[in-house]
């Protein structure tokens, strides 16, 4: 390498999993960098030179690639600014065998060496790669053991009824990692439960609290950020009414344990509230997303500018569909004057108008001109850029699969799971790449008569199209 380059540009990468101690004048990241710089200095006769750019990830886990400094390091490698990456230990770069294989493949692709100050090896040899894989296997094993210990510790803490994390609640402050009852706020919590039993509606209770000028709990984090102090919303109130901490319980993994802090709300009152909430229960957002709505995310409220969202209700065993202003749903029905729209009527109105547009000369002419323009311009830059990104991801995934197969242990439990997951990622990537490549192929000139015929053919077949196909046509338009 010294023959090919008069100077080897070395980048030092450092990482620490926790933020604890990073505010010190000389912290763990500085110690790692100092050791790496000393090693680079010892290799100065070989042309090694330490770059001034710092790649420090403080408070980021080695089990993920989503790290800002690592992202900058990869960008600089891809732009040809780095010849060698130096770390204090291998697990500073990654604790995941799969991610490490991807990084080594990236280093090889750009002719970048990799050096660990405390573990001597050469990444260009098969023995060096084997050593790296063994070290990373142990690093990953250590990370999984740490994760198990944290989960076990959290479960043991919950069983003792102690604080297991999270933000302060209305009526409950956090002092020395313990919940302490805030007597003034506790009175408000009990009043909210009583108001709900009277009004039988989260929305009405939220409106009543907002009318009195009562806002959500305000608290400040250790970093000095302030949260809360906002108007009440239906969801915020629902979370409060269903929180078992108010009856002296700590919930972990769906199991409730007796808490060390006293109850604020009587259990009988809490159960009455849950019974009303279950009776009021409608379709959740996730259920609504799974349900089909032709005009989902296509309508905007003409009164307040919010998005129009689909909604459903049941009455006497019959289901009714509507489109409603999202502002009314989230903040109260008095916040917007737009009435609730019957879904069938509004969908028919939109489709009838579209059928008229399919035959309108101006629409046909504009469609033809747009097709001609796209044919002259060719594929857009966005499409070509996306195609390039997909191919890069495809290459990275294929490289990771080859790395696992090269280990010769792909029949083991962990490797088999990783191989299965990567194969699952590869298939949709290949399908999308083929689709984009097909779309970017020039199909030749299109005549005006062809555009007219294509648009007018939509009308007679509209009713026999699958609802998802109808929605796709609307999306395209």
Number of C-alpha atoms within 10 A of each C-alpha: 12 11 8 7 12 11 16 23 18 26 27 25 24 25 27 20 13 12 11 12 13 15 8 9 7 10 14 16 19 15 13 21 21 14 16 26 22 12 19 24 15 11 13 13 11 16 17 21 19 21 14 9 12 14 19 21 22 21 14 18 19 22 20 11 17 11 17 13 18 19 13 14 22 15 13 13 21 15 10 12 15 23 21 20 20 23 24 25 20 20 21 19 25 23 25 21 26 23 18 22 23 19 19 20 17 17 21 14 11 15 16 22 19 21 22 19 18 13 14 11 17 16 19 12 10 10 12 14 17 15 17 20 19 13 18 23 16 15 21 20 15 13 18 14 12 12 12 12 12 12 12 12 13 17 16 13 15 23 17 14 20 20 18 16 10 7 12 17 21 19 21 22 17 16 10 8 11 16 20 16 20 15 12 10 17 19 13 14 20 17 13 20 20 16 18 20 18 10 12 16 17 24 23 18 23 25 19 16 18 16 11 8 10 15 16 18 15 13 16 12 10 6 6 8 8 11 13 12 12 12 16 23 22 18 14 13 19 16 10 16 19 14 15 19 23 27 20 21 21 25 19 14 7 7 10 16 18 18 22 17 20 15 17 20 19 13 14 10 15 20 13 12 19 15 12 14 19 9 10 11 9 14 12 9 10 8 9 15 12 8 12 12 20 18 19 14 12 11 16 14 17 12 10 15 13 15 17 24 21 25 24 15 12 10 7 5 7 7 9 13 15 18 22 23 28 21 19 20 18 14 19 17 19 11 13 18 13 15 11 15 17 15 20 13 10 14 16 11 11 12 15 12 11 16 16 12 15 19 17 14 11 11 15 21 14 11 16 18 13 12 17 16 11 12 17 11 10 12 16 10 10 9 14 14 11 13 19 13 13 17 16 12 15 19 13 18 19 16 17 24 23 13 20 19 15 11 12 10 12 18 11 9 10 11 19 15 13 17 20 14 12 16 14 11 15 18 12 12 16 14 11 14 19 13 12 17 14 11 12 16 11 12 9 7 10 12 11 16 10 11 16 19 13 13 17 18 13 17 16 10 9 15 10 9 13 10 14 12 13 17 17 12 13 15 12 6 7
